[in-house]
């Protein structure tokens, strides 16, 4: 199959995936469409649904093909999308090419990348040795409890462990290929509660106001400097994201006050160490802390995998990609437990926005880049 045909496939396959509504958690038709794309290419498909409410059930797809001894290259992504919201120029799940852009929810994040990878597979030699797998979840945009983590369990049960993994998240900013992610900061949310004693504001000696205590806790948290950053990571930061008393009466001292903070942290910390740190500050004023770690930081040191990706980008686009760890979290935070992981995909300017759109040329070039990466990865 010629490269031109592969490029054309990237657009058509993206349109096909967009046309399957898949607001998180994705299920059903969109997975069936991907399965129909992969089976003719010789892939074994394992579609399964796992989990219970409130974070499930979630549908996932694991696909793999082995054509001889050699490295195992994995591609990971998600078929679920965020709700489109009102105000689109055209129906968000009816793909439309207008000018040089293909419009539709998921065009960028990240049905376009999945389609480009499948298109790249169609252009690979049949006798290329090694294993190729696709790790595709229906829940990356939501709780992500039964998504990629469940896929990793499924892979372990089948003794499938990749040597390297490419995640197709939209990492590019100004132009396709200008940024490749080699790591991500960790994320932890904490809920701080200070209990008091409700009472009348005219009789404060009979009450215990929790608000000043919470204010002092938050002031101490604001004064914390976690670090100054590292060679690859920006400084960790703490943000106060919510305050709540729920006191509807002007003459009542409330019985409790709560706050929520969010910390994005680099590899100088762990979620557990930060929870302990905040608990110590809260305890000084009688506060308690509940916490949820969304992900730990990870870093894939620059080396063979990142060079493989950046060399392919340079060959197709002429750009020298920046290696970066900025931005939010992704499922690479889980996959990094298995093998070296990097992220590279489309321009992220319109992801999660109204009239999400991808450049047709970028889709075609991304398929070409992905094809080069897989060929060279399996060739060693």
C-alpha positions as CSV (number, residue, x, y, z in Angstrom):
1,X,0.0,0.0,0.0
2,X,1.4,3.4,-1.0
3,X,2.1,6.2,1.5
4,X,-0.5,8.3,-0.3
5,X,-3.1,5.6,0.3
6,X,-2.1,5.4,3.9
7,X,-2.6,9.1,4.3
8,X,-6.0,9.0,2.7
9,X,-6.9,6.2,5.1
10,X,-6.1,8.4,8.1
11,X,-8.8,10.9,7.2
12,X,-11.5,8.4,6.4
13,X,-10.8,6.3,9.5
14,X,-11.0,9.5,11.7
15,X,-14.3,10.3,10.2
16,X,-15.6,6.9,10.9
17,X,-14.6,7.1,14.6
18,X,-16.0,10.6,15.0
19,X,-19.3,9.4,13.6
20,X,-19.7,7.1,16.6
21,X,-20.8,9.2,19.6
22,X,-18.7,8.2,22.6
23,X,-19.0,10.7,25.4
24,X,-17.1,9.2,28.4
25,X,-17.3,6.4,29.2
26,X,-17.3,5.2,25.6
27,X,-19.0,1.9,24.7
28,X,-20.4,-0.1,21.8
29,X,-20.3,1.3,18.3
30,X,-17.0,3.1,18.4
31,X,-15.2,0.0,19.7
32,X,-17.0,-2.1,17.0
33,X,-15.7,0.3,14.4
34,X,-12.1,0.1,15.6
35,X,-12.4,-3.7,15.9
36,X,-13.5,-3.9,12.2
37,X,-10.5,-1.8,11.2
38,X,-8.0,-4.0,13.0
39,X,-9.3,-7.6,12.3
40,X,-8.4,-7.5,8.6
41,X,-4.8,-6.6,9.6
42,X,-4.4,-9.8,11.6
43,X,-4.9,-8.5,15.1
44,X,-6.4,-10.6,17.9
45,X,-9.0,-8.5,19.6
46,X,-10.0,-8.6,23.2
47,X,-13.0,-6.3,24.0
48,X,-14.2,-6.4,27.6
49,X,-16.3,-4.5,30.0
50,X,-15.3,-4.2,33.7
51,X,-16.2,-2.3,36.8
52,X,-19.3,-1.2,38.7
53,X,-20.9,2.2,39.5
54,X,-20.0,4.9,40.2
55,X,-16.8,4.6,38.2
56,X,-17.9,1.8,35.9
57,X,-18.8,-0.1,33.9
58,X,-16.1,0.7,31.3
59,X,-15.4,-0.9,27.9
60,X,-11.8,-1.4,26.8
61,X,-10.1,-2.9,23.8
62,X,-6.8,-4.8,23.7
63,X,-5.4,-5.8,20.3
64,X,-2.1,-7.5,19.4
65,X,-0.4,-9.1,16.4
66,X,2.9,-11.0,16.4
67,X,4.7,-11.7,13.2
68,X,7.9,-13.3,14.6
69,X,10.5,-12.8,17.2
70,X,11.3,-9.1,17.9
71,X,10.5,-6.1,20.0
72,X,7.0,-5.4,21.3
73,X,5.8,-1.9,20.3
74,X,2.6,-0.7,22.0
75,X,0.3,2.2,21.1
76,X,-2.1,3.5,23.7
77,X,-5.1,5.9,23.5
78,X,-8.7,6.4,24.4
79,X,-12.0,6.5,22.4
80,X,-14.0,8.4,24.9
81,X,-14.5,12.1,24.5
82,X,-15.8,15.0,26.6
83,X,-19.4,16.2,26.2
84,X,-19.6,18.5,23.2
85,X,-21.8,21.1,24.8
86,X,-24.1,23.5,22.9
87,X,-23.0,26.0,20.3
88,X,-21.3,23.9,17.6
89,X,-21.4,25.2,14.0
90,X,-22.3,21.6,12.9
91,X,-23.3,18.4,14.6
92,X,-20.3,17.3,16.7
93,X,-20.7,13.7,15.8
94,X,-21.2,14.3,12.0
95,X,-17.7,14.7,10.7
96,X,-17.3,17.5,8.2
97,X,-14.3,18.7,6.2
98,X,-14.5,22.4,5.7
99,X,-11.5,23.9,3.9
100,X,-8.3,22.3,5.3
101,X,-9.9,21.1,8.6
102,X,-11.9,18.1,9.7
103,X,-14.4,19.0,12.4
104,X,-15.9,16.7,15.0
105,X,-15.7,15.9,18.7
106,X,-12.6,13.7,19.2
107,X,-10.9,14.9,16.0
108,X,-7.9,15.9,18.1
109,X,-8.4,14.2,21.4
110,X,-7.9,11.6,20.3
111,X,-9.7,9.7,17.6
112,X,-7.5,11.3,15.0
113,X,-4.3,9.8,16.5
114,X,-5.9,6.3,16.8
115,X,-7.1,6.5,13.2
116,X,-3.6,7.7,12.0
117,X,-2.0,4.8,13.8
118,X,-4.4,2.3,12.2
119,X,-3.7,3.9,8.8
120,X,0.0,3.5,9.5
121,X,-0.4,-0.2,10.2
122,X,-2.1,-0.6,6.8
123,X,1.1,0.5,5.2
124,X,3.5,-1.7,7.1
125,X,5.2,-4.8,5.4
126,X,3.4,-8.0,6.2
127,X,6.7,-9.7,7.3
128,X,7.8,-7.0,9.8
129,X,9.0,-9.1,12.8
130,X,7.9,-8.4,16.4
131,X,4.7,-7.6,18.2
132,X,2.4,-4.6,17.8
133,X,-0.4,-4.0,20.3
134,X,-3.0,-1.3,20.8
135,X,-4.1,-0.4,24.4
136,X,-7.4,1.5,23.9
137,X,-9.7,2.5,26.8
138,X,-13.2,3.9,26.9
139,X,-12.5,5.9,30.0
140,X,-9.6,8.3,30.0
141,X,-11.6,11.6,30.3
142,X,-13.6,10.3,33.3
143,X,-12.6,8.6,36.6
144,X,-10.1,6.4,34.7
145,X,-10.4,3.7,37.4
146,X,-11.4,0.8,35.1
147,X,-9.7,2.0,32.0
148,X,-5.9,1.6,31.3
149,X,-5.3,0.1,34.7
150,X,-7.8,-2.7,33.8
151,X,-6.1,-3.1,30.4
152,X,-2.7,-3.5,32.1
153,X,-4.2,-6.3,34.3
154,X,-5.5,-7.9,31.1
155,X,-2.1,-7.7,29.5
156,X,-0.4,-9.2,32.5
157,X,-2.8,-12.2,32.4
158,X,-1.9,-12.7,28.7
159,X,1.8,-12.2,29.4
160,X,1.9,-9.3,27.1
161,X,4.5,-6.7,28.2
162,X,5.7,-4.1,25.7
163,X,9.3,-3.0,25.3
164,X,8.2,0.6,24.5
165,X,4.9,2.5,24.3
166,X,3.7,5.5,22.4
167,X,0.7,7.3,23.7
168,X,-1.2,9.3,21.0
169,X,-2.2,12.3,23.2
170,X,-2.3,15.7,21.4
171,X,1.0,17.0,22.4
172,X,1.7,19.5,19.6
173,X,1.1,23.2,20.2
174,X,1.9,25.5,17.3
175,X,2.8,22.9,14.7
176,X,2.5,19.1,14.4
177,X,5.7,17.7,15.8
178,X,6.9,20.6,17.9
179,X,6.5,18.9,21.3
180,X,6.9,15.4,22.5
181,X,6.1,14.5,26.1
182,X,8.6,12.4,28.0
183,X,7.0,12.7,31.4
184,X,4.2,14.2,33.4
185,X,3.8,15.6,36.9
186,X,1.7,13.8,39.5
187,X,-1.6,14.9,40.8
188,X,-3.3,14.7,44.2
189,X,-6.4,16.3,45.5
190,X,-7.1,16.8,49.2
191,X,-10.2,17.8,51.2
192,X,-9.4,19.6,54.5
193,X,-12.1,19.7,57.2
194,X,-12.1,21.7,60.4
195,X,-14.8,20.9,62.9
196,X,-16.1,23.5,65.3
197,X,-19.1,24.1,67.6
198,X,-22.2,25.8,66.2
199,X,-23.5,28.7,68.1
200,X,-25.0,32.3,68.1
201,X,-22.6,35.0,67.0
202,X,-23.6,37.1,70.1
203,X,-22.3,34.3,72.3
204,X,-18.9,33.3,70.8
205,X,-17.7,31.9,74.1
206,X,-20.4,29.1,73.8
207,X,-19.2,28.2,70.3
208,X,-16.1,27.3,68.4
209,X,-15.7,29.0,65.0
210,X,-13.8,26.7,62.6
211,X,-13.3,29.3,59.9
212,X,-10.3,31.1,61.4
213,X,-8.6,27.8,62.0
214,X,-9.2,26.8,58.3
215,X,-7.9,30.2,57.2
216,X,-4.7,29.6,59.2
217,X,-4.3,26.2,57.7
218,X,-4.7,27.5,54.2
219,X,-2.3,30.4,55.0
220,X,0.3,27.8,56.1
221,X,-0.2,25.8,52.9
222,X,0.1,28.9,50.7
223,X,3.5,29.6,52.4
224,X,4.8,26.2,51.5
225,X,7.5,26.0,48.7
226,X,7.6,22.5,47.6
227,X,10.6,22.8,45.3
228,X,12.3,25.0,42.6
229,X,11.8,22.5,39.8
230,X,14.2,20.0,38.2
231,X,16.1,19.6,35.0
232,X,13.0,18.3,33.3
233,X,10.1,19.4,35.5
234,X,8.6,22.8,36.4
235,X,8.2,23.5,40.2
236,X,5.5,21.7,42.0
237,X,2.5,23.9,42.9
238,X,-0.4,23.9,45.4
239,X,-3.6,25.5,44.4
240,X,-6.7,26.1,46.7
241,X,-9.6,25.1,44.5
242,X,-12.6,25.3,46.8
243,X,-13.9,26.7,50.1
244,X,-17.2,25.7,51.7
245,X,-19.0,26.6,54.9
246,X,-22.6,26.2,53.8
247,X,-23.8,28.7,56.4
248,X,-27.1,30.3,55.2
249,X,-27.6,32.3,58.5
250,X,-25.8,35.6,59.2
251,X,-26.0,35.2,63.0
252,X,-24.8,31.6,63.3
253,X,-21.2,30.5,63.9
254,X,-20.9,27.4,61.7
255,X,-20.1,23.9,63.0
256,X,-17.6,23.0,60.3
257,X,-15.6,24.5,57.4
258,X,-14.0,22.7,54.5
259,X,-11.5,23.4,51.7
260,X,-10.1,21.5,48.7
261,X,-6.6,21.8,47.4
262,X,-4.9,20.4,44.3
263,X,-1.2,19.7,44.0
264,X,0.7,19.0,40.8
265,X,4.1,17.7,41.7
266,X,7.3,16.6,40.1
267,X,9.5,13.6,40.8
268,X,10.9,15.1,43.9
269,X,7.7,14.0,45.7
270,X,5.2,11.2,45.9
271,X,1.5,11.5,46.5
272,X,1.9,9.9,49.9
273,X,4.6,12.3,51.1
274,X,2.6,15.3,50.1
275,X,-0.5,14.0,51.9
276,X,1.6,13.5,55.1
277,X,2.9,17.0,54.7
278,X,-0.5,18.6,54.4
279,X,-1.9,16.5,57.3
280,X,0.8,17.8,59.6
281,X,-0.1,21.4,58.7
282,X,-3.8,20.7,59.1
283,X,-3.4,18.9,62.4
284,X,-1.8,22.0,64.0
285,X,-5.3,23.6,63.9
286,X,-7.3,20.4,64.5
287,X,-8.0,19.8,60.9
288,X,-8.4,16.4,59.1
289,X,-7.4,15.5,55.5
290,X,-8.9,13.1,53.0
291,X,-7.0,12.6,49.8
292,X,-7.1,11.0,46.4
293,X,-3.9,10.5,44.3
294,X,-4.8,10.7,40.6
295,X,-1.3,9.7,39.5
296,X,2.4,9.8,40.4
297,X,5.0,11.6,38.3
298,X,7.0,9.8,35.7
299,X,10.0,10.6,33.5
300,X,11.3,8.6,30.5
301,X,14.8,9.8,30.3
302,X,15.8,11.0,26.8
303,X,17.2,8.1,24.9
304,X,16.4,5.5,22.3
305,X,12.6,5.8,22.4
306,X,12.5,9.6,22.3
307,X,15.1,9.7,19.6
308,X,13.1,7.2,17.5
309,X,10.1,9.6,17.7
310,X,11.9,12.8,17.2
311,X,13.9,11.4,14.2
312,X,10.7,10.4,12.5
313,X,9.1,13.8,13.2
314,X,12.2,15.6,11.8
315,X,12.1,13.5,8.6
316,X,8.5,14.3,7.9
317,X,8.1,17.9,9.2
318,X,11.6,19.2,9.4
319,X,11.1,20.2,13.0
320,X,13.3,19.4,16.0
321,X,10.7,18.5,18.6
322,X,11.0,19.9,22.1
323,X,11.0,17.2,24.9
324,X,8.6,18.4,27.6
325,X,6.9,17.3,30.8
326,X,4.4,20.2,31.0
327,X,0.6,19.9,31.0
328,X,-1.9,17.8,32.8
329,X,-1.9,14.1,33.5
330,X,-2.5,11.3,31.0
331,X,-2.7,7.5,31.0
332,X,1.0,7.4,30.4
333,X,1.3,7.8,34.2
334,X,0.1,4.2,34.4
335,X,1.8,2.7,31.4
336,X,5.2,4.0,32.6
337,X,5.1,1.2,35.1
338,X,5.5,-1.3,32.2
339,X,8.1,0.2,29.9
340,X,9.6,3.5,28.6
341,X,6.7,5.7,27.4
342,X,6.5,8.9,25.3
343,X,3.5,10.8,24.1
344,X,3.1,12.4,20.7
345,X,0.1,13.4,18.7
346,X,-1.9,16.2,17.0
347,X,-2.1,19.9,17.6
348,X,-4.0,20.4,20.9
349,X,-5.3,24.0,20.2
350,X,-9.0,22.9,19.9
351,X,-9.2,19.9,22.2
352,X,-12.2,20.0,24.5
353,X,-13.4,23.1,22.7
354,X,-16.4,23.9,20.6
355,X,-15.8,23.1,16.9
356,X,-12.9,20.8,17.7
357,X,-11.0,20.4,14.4
358,X,-7.9,18.8,13.0
359,X,-5.8,19.7,10.0
360,X,-6.3,17.2,7.2
361,X,-2.6,17.6,6.4
362,X,-1.6,17.0,10.0
363,X,-3.6,13.7,10.0
364,X,-1.9,12.5,6.9
365,X,1.6,13.5,8.2
366,X,0.9,11.9,11.6
367,X,0.1,8.6,9.9
368,X,3.4,8.8,8.0
369,X,5.3,9.6,11.2
370,X,3.7,6.8,13.1
371,X,4.5,4.4,10.3
372,X,8.2,5.4,10.4
373,X,8.3,5.0,14.2
374,X,6.8,1.5,14.1
375,X,9.0,0.3,11.2
376,X,12.2,1.5,12.9
377,X,11.1,0.3,16.4
378,X,10.6,-3.3,15.2
379,X,13.7,-3.2,13.0
380,X,15.7,-2.5,16.2
